[in-house]
Amino acid sequence: MKSRYAGPAFHAGDEVVLARGSYQGTPGVFLHLNADPNWADIRERDGHIRNHPLEWMRLATVAK
């Protein structure tokens, strides 16, 4: 049985930033969880869709 990420819930369209890992600081838009619920796809600003561990993601603070 796979353990599931217990951090904050993300929803499709949420602005996120990678807070850890080799791509730290990369902003993107949360798309969906993958088959492994500890990983998710995000659309990065350059249009690429990549998967990253949820534990690396944080909600982005958007200036208004």
C-alpha positions in Angstrom: 0.0 0.0 0.0 1.4 3.4 -1.0 1.4 6.2 1.6 -0.2 9.4 0.5 1.3 12.9 0.8 -0.2 14.6 3.9 0.7 18.2 3.1 -1.6 20.9 1.8 -4.3 20.0 -0.7 -3.7 21.4 -4.2 -6.5 22.0 -6.8 -6.3 22.2 -10.6 -5.3 25.7 -11.5 -3.5 26.6 -8.3 -0.4 28.6 -8.7 2.5 26.7 -7.2 6.2 27.0 -6.8 8.8 24.3 -6.3 10.2 24.9 -2.8 12.7 22.0 -2.8 14.6 19.9 -5.2 16.9 20.6 -8.2 14.2 22.9 -9.8 13.7 25.0 -6.6 12.0 28.3 -7.3 10.3 27.1 -10.5 6.7 28.5 -10.7 3.9 26.7 -12.4 0.2 25.7 -12.4 -1.0 22.6 -10.6 -2.7 20.2 -13.1 -3.4 16.9 -11.4 -2.1 14.1 -9.3 -0.4 11.2 -11.0 -1.0 7.4 -10.5 1.4 7.7 -7.6 -0.5 10.1 -5.3 2.8 11.6 -4.0 3.6 13.1 -7.5 1.7 15.6 -9.6 2.0 17.3 -12.9 2.5 21.1 -13.2 2.6 23.3 -16.2 5.7 25.4 -16.0 5.8 29.0 -17.3 7.7 27.9 -20.4 4.7 25.6 -21.3 6.4 22.3 -20.4 4.4 19.9 -18.3 6.5 18.0 -15.8 5.9 15.9 -12.8 7.3 16.6 -9.4 6.9 15.2 -5.8 4.1 16.9 -4.0 6.4 17.4 -1.0 8.4 19.9 -3.1 5.4 22.1 -3.9 4.0 25.1 -2.1 1.2 27.4 -3.0 2.7 30.5 -4.7 2.0 33.9 -3.2 0.6 36.1 -6.0 1.0 39.8 -5.7 -2.2 41.7 -6.2 
